[in-house]
Amino acid sequence: MLRVLTAGSTLHGLRACAALAAEASGTELSIATDHGHSIHASVRNATARADVVMLPAEMIADLIAKGFARFSATLGTVAIGGAVRAGTRSPPPAIGTMADLRAALVVASAVLLTRAPTGDHLLGVIGHLGLSELIAPKLQRFVTSQQLLTELAARAANALGFSPETEIRAGADVTWIGEVPPEIQIKLPYSAASLASTVERDAAARFLDFLATPTARLAFAESGVRFR
């Protein structure tokens, strides 16, 4: 049994290719998930019940540098983008340029952001666009992306939410409408690594090799983790 402990952003891609990953590693996978910071801390505290972890690349690099992990594999990056309620008849708003984003924010009936650093960043963008006063009455913020997307799914068709692509694609009754403009984009890279403490070293190495295959990269890309 190869135990894989993953942050939420890489969970959906891993599940999509779990059977093939198990075949490639030569052993069955046991998949668990937790917040990235919690996984990172548990590895450093030697309490993580895992052979392989999937985390933001910065955390993986820290674990390798301190001898807690080895043999990393790049998974891809997660971008921030927009979402609307699924099933709307009119074309979704374009947000790929700063002009498009500004126009979409102006006409939106509600603007939904998280209270995470990415939400703070986008709130600053709204200020730089000179829209703070206009957006304030229709702005709502949420602790998690899941809460945001649940609310968005119940809102009017022209409500607009922003979240990591992985969360939007995994959400129910919401539609991904594209990335925010490159000038304000935040893309978080993710990697996987085998832990130094694992007794399943060969299986872990084969699993990491599998993550570099086109099959695995397609599964992760479809979930919003894109190898660029």
Secondary structure, DSSP 8 states (H G I E B T S, - for coil): -EEEEE-HHHHHHHHHTHHHHHHHHTS-EEEEE--HHHHHHHHHTT----SEEEEEHHHHHHHHHTTSEEEEEEEEEE-EEEEEETT-SS-----SSHHHHHHHHHH-S-EEEESSHHHHHHHHHHHHTT-HHHHGGGEEEESSHHHHHHHHHTS-TT-EEEEEHHHHHHSSSEEEEEE--GGG---EEEEEEEETT-S-HHHHHHHHHHTTSHHHHHHHHHHT-B--
